[in-house]
């Protein structure tokens, strides 16, 4: 079984250029950013800088318009709004305010109305759009998502379900407090820990089915061919103890780790 490497280098001020520090120990990752309709993390400008393309999912455009200027208190809001212009706004357009839609449309942002599709979430629509836009030219694609955590629980679960709908894609859900990503059972996983920006609290959570056998290294409470299930053991409130965490499982797992406050 092949090894898949992961790293939260997108939380660092500068992305590494040498392959040894890359997420997949190979060619550099290409980042895309999706912004959903929840409070922006304080590090949103950093994610924006690292991303090649920026997509607002419906009401996420309100957040960029309203909240990003507040992260730059010494600059004019109009200058910040022009600087942080999304490439596209996509969704069913039931949350974005009319004046925000008109503003970004006047700046040349693509407006993609998907109101006819009520069977998928705005995040699902945005992930599929980025996949079709970038995946052929940039096979090492990683999608960062802000606003996916917090707010209504059914929205959170819908966003986690998107991870399961696109298991072969790197998608990372982010809040001010933590990140979540899927570790598919098709690979063994090596997670590079950047202790300056993340940890030590972490968790491994089975999703959709029983995880019959999971083995880890690098944690305070490692798993050794351990079964995990809801209604039984779930590895929450664990602690990272090493610079590298390894995970092997016969089932897809969610990996979550805390993000440090500045």
C-alpha positions as CSV (number, residue, x, y, z in Angstrom):
1,X,0.0,0.0,0.0
2,X,1.4,3.4,-1.0
3,X,2.3,6.1,1.5
4,X,0.5,9.5,1.4
5,X,2.2,12.4,3.3
6,X,0.5,15.4,4.8
7,X,1.7,18.7,6.2
8,X,0.1,22.0,7.3
9,X,2.7,24.1,5.5
10,X,-0.2,26.4,4.3
11,X,-0.3,27.8,7.9
12,X,3.4,28.9,7.6
13,X,4.3,32.4,6.4
14,X,6.2,31.0,3.4
15,X,5.7,27.7,1.6
16,X,8.8,25.4,1.5
17,X,10.4,25.0,-1.9
18,X,12.3,21.8,-1.3
19,X,10.6,18.5,-1.9
20,X,11.7,17.1,1.5
21,X,9.3,19.4,3.3
22,X,6.4,19.0,0.9
23,X,3.0,17.5,1.7
24,X,3.6,14.5,-0.5
25,X,7.4,14.3,-0.7
26,X,7.1,15.1,-4.4
27,X,6.1,18.0,-6.6
28,X,4.8,21.0,-4.7
29,X,1.1,21.2,-4.0
30,X,-1.1,23.7,-5.7
31,X,-3.6,25.2,-3.2
32,X,-7.1,26.5,-3.9
33,X,-9.2,28.3,-1.3
34,X,-13.0,28.0,-0.8
35,X,-14.7,30.4,1.6
36,X,-18.0,29.4,3.1
37,X,-20.5,31.5,5.1
38,X,-19.0,31.4,8.6
39,X,-16.6,33.7,10.4
40,X,-13.3,34.0,8.7
41,X,-10.3,32.5,10.5
42,X,-7.7,35.1,11.5
43,X,-5.2,33.5,9.1
44,X,-7.4,33.8,6.0
45,X,-5.0,36.3,4.3
46,X,-2.3,33.8,4.6
47,X,-4.4,31.1,3.0
48,X,-5.3,33.5,0.3
49,X,-1.7,34.3,-0.4
50,X,-0.8,30.6,-0.8
51,X,-3.8,29.8,-3.0
52,X,-3.8,29.9,-6.8
53,X,-7.6,30.3,-7.1
54,X,-10.2,31.7,-4.7
55,X,-13.8,30.7,-4.7
56,X,-16.6,32.0,-2.5
57,X,-19.5,29.6,-2.0
58,X,-22.6,31.8,-2.0
59,X,-22.7,33.7,1.3
60,X,-19.0,33.3,1.7
61,X,-18.7,36.4,-0.4
62,X,-20.5,38.4,2.3
63,X,-17.7,37.2,4.7
64,X,-14.9,38.4,2.5
65,X,-16.7,41.7,1.9
66,X,-17.6,42.3,5.5
67,X,-14.8,40.7,7.5
68,X,-11.5,40.8,5.6
69,X,-11.2,44.6,5.9
70,X,-11.3,44.2,9.7
71,X,-8.1,42.1,9.5
72,X,-6.3,45.1,8.1
73,X,-7.4,48.0,10.5
74,X,-4.7,50.4,9.1
75,X,-5.9,50.2,5.5
76,X,-8.9,51.5,3.7
77,X,-11.7,48.8,3.4
78,X,-12.2,49.6,-0.3
79,X,-8.5,48.8,-1.0
80,X,-8.8,45.5,0.8
81,X,-11.9,44.5,-1.0
82,X,-10.3,45.2,-4.4
83,X,-7.2,43.3,-3.4
84,X,-9.0,40.2,-2.2
85,X,-11.4,39.7,-5.1
86,X,-12.6,36.1,-5.6
87,X,-12.1,34.4,-8.9
88,X,-15.7,33.1,-8.8
89,X,-18.8,33.0,-6.6
90,X,-20.7,29.7,-6.9
91,X,-23.8,28.3,-5.3
92,X,-27.5,28.6,-5.2
93,X,-27.3,32.3,-4.4
94,X,-29.8,32.3,-1.5
95,X,-27.4,33.8,1.0
96,X,-25.3,36.4,-0.8
97,X,-26.5,40.0,-0.5
98,X,-27.4,41.8,-3.7
99,X,-25.0,44.6,-3.1
100,X,-22.1,42.2,-2.5
101,X,-23.0,40.2,-5.7
102,X,-23.2,43.4,-7.7
103,X,-19.9,44.7,-6.3
104,X,-17.8,41.6,-7.2
105,X,-19.5,41.3,-10.5
106,X,-18.4,44.8,-11.3
107,X,-14.8,43.8,-10.5
108,X,-15.0,40.9,-13.0
109,X,-15.6,38.0,-10.6
110,X,-17.4,35.0,-12.3
111,X,-20.9,34.5,-11.0
112,X,-22.1,30.9,-11.3
113,X,-25.7,30.4,-10.3
114,X,-26.4,26.7,-9.4
115,X,-29.8,27.3,-7.9
116,X,-31.3,24.5,-10.1
117,X,-29.2,22.0,-8.2
118,X,-30.6,21.4,-4.7
119,X,-29.1,17.9,-4.2
120,X,-25.6,19.0,-3.4
121,X,-24.2,21.6,-1.0
122,X,-22.4,24.8,-2.0
123,X,-19.2,23.3,-0.9
124,X,-19.7,20.2,-3.1
125,X,-20.4,22.5,-6.0
126,X,-17.3,24.5,-5.4
127,X,-15.0,21.5,-5.0
128,X,-16.3,20.0,-8.2
129,X,-15.7,23.3,-10.0
130,X,-12.1,23.6,-8.7
131,X,-11.5,19.9,-9.7
132,X,-12.6,20.6,-13.2
133,X,-10.7,23.9,-13.4
134,X,-7.3,22.8,-12.0
135,X,-6.9,19.1,-11.6
136,X,-5.6,18.3,-15.1
137,X,-3.0,21.0,-15.1
138,X,-2.2,20.7,-11.3
139,X,-2.6,17.0,-10.3
140,X,-1.1,17.8,-6.8
141,X,-4.1,19.9,-5.8
142,X,-5.1,20.7,-2.2
143,X,-8.3,22.5,-1.4
144,X,-8.4,24.6,1.7
145,X,-11.9,25.4,3.1
146,X,-12.7,28.1,5.6
147,X,-16.1,28.4,7.3
148,X,-16.8,24.7,7.1
149,X,-16.8,24.3,10.9
150,X,-19.0,26.1,13.5
151,X,-22.5,27.3,13.1
152,X,-25.3,24.7,12.4
153,X,-24.4,21.1,13.1
154,X,-26.2,19.8,10.0
155,X,-24.0,22.2,7.9
156,X,-20.9,20.8,9.5
157,X,-21.9,17.2,8.8
158,X,-22.8,18.1,5.2
159,X,-19.3,19.6,4.8
160,X,-17.6,16.5,6.4
161,X,-19.7,14.4,3.9
162,X,-18.1,16.3,1.1
163,X,-14.7,14.9,2.2
164,X,-16.2,11.4,1.8
165,X,-17.7,12.3,-1.6
166,X,-14.3,13.2,-2.9
167,X,-12.0,10.7,-1.1
168,X,-9.2,10.9,-3.7
169,X,-8.9,14.7,-3.3
170,X,-6.9,16.6,-0.7
171,X,-9.5,18.7,1.1
172,X,-8.9,20.4,4.4
173,X,-11.6,22.0,6.5
174,X,-10.4,24.9,8.7
175,X,-11.5,27.0,11.6
176,X,-9.7,29.3,14.0
177,X,-9.4,26.3,16.3
178,X,-8.6,23.2,14.3
179,X,-8.4,21.5,10.9
180,X,-10.1,18.3,9.7
181,X,-9.1,16.1,6.7
182,X,-9.9,12.6,5.5
183,X,-7.3,9.8,5.7
184,X,-8.5,7.3,3.1
185,X,-7.9,3.6,3.9
186,X,-6.4,3.2,0.4
187,X,-3.1,4.6,1.7
188,X,-0.9,4.6,4.7
189,X,-0.4,8.1,6.0
190,X,2.6,10.1,7.3
191,X,1.6,13.4,8.9
192,X,4.4,16.1,9.4
193,X,3.6,18.1,12.5
194,X,4.5,21.8,12.5
195,X,4.5,22.4,16.3
196,X,4.8,26.2,15.9
197,X,1.3,26.4,14.4
198,X,-0.6,23.3,15.3
199,X,-1.1,20.8,18.1
200,X,-0.7,19.2,20.5
201,X,-4.4,18.1,20.7
202,X,-5.5,15.8,17.9
203,X,-8.0,13.0,17.1
204,X,-8.7,10.1,14.8
205,X,-12.4,9.5,14.2
206,X,-14.0,6.7,12.2
207,X,-16.5,8.0,9.7
208,X,-19.3,6.0,8.1
209,X,-18.4,2.6,9.4
210,X,-16.5,0.7,12.0
211,X,-12.7,1.0,11.8
212,X,-11.7,-2.6,12.5
213,X,-8.0,-2.1,12.9
214,X,-6.0,1.1,13.2
215,X,-2.3,1.5,14.2
216,X,-0.5,4.8,14.9
217,X,2.9,6.1,15.9
218,X,3.8,9.5,17.2
219,X,0.9,10.0,19.6
220,X,0.7,10.0,23.4
221,X,-1.9,7.2,23.2
222,X,-1.1,5.2,20.2
223,X,-3.4,2.7,18.6
224,X,-2.2,-0.9,18.0
225,X,-4.6,-2.8,15.7
226,X,-7.3,-1.1,17.6
227,X,-11.0,-1.1,16.7
228,X,-12.8,2.2,16.7
229,X,-16.5,2.8,16.4
230,X,-19.2,5.2,17.6
231,X,-20.7,3.6,20.7
232,X,-17.2,2.3,21.5
233,X,-13.6,3.7,21.4
234,X,-13.0,6.9,19.4
235,X,-9.5,8.5,19.6
236,X,-10.4,12.0,20.7
237,X,-8.4,14.4,22.9
238,X,-5.2,12.6,21.9
239,X,-1.8,14.4,22.1
240,X,0.9,14.6,19.4
241,X,4.3,13.6,20.8
242,X,6.5,13.4,17.8
243,X,7.3,15.5,14.7
244,X,5.8,12.8,12.5
245,X,2.6,10.8,13.1
246,X,1.8,7.7,11.1
247,X,-1.6,6.1,10.6
248,X,-2.7,2.8,9.1
249,X,-6.3,1.7,9.1
250,X,-8.7,-0.6,7.3
251,X,-11.3,2.2,7.2
252,X,-11.4,5.9,6.2
253,X,-10.7,8.1,9.2
254,X,-11.0,11.8,10.0
255,X,-7.7,13.4,11.2
256,X,-8.1,16.6,13.3
257,X,-5.5,18.7,15.0
258,X,-5.7,21.9,17.0
259,X,-4.4,25.2,15.5
260,X,-2.4,27.4,17.9
261,X,-3.5,30.9,18.7
262,X,-1.1,33.6,17.9
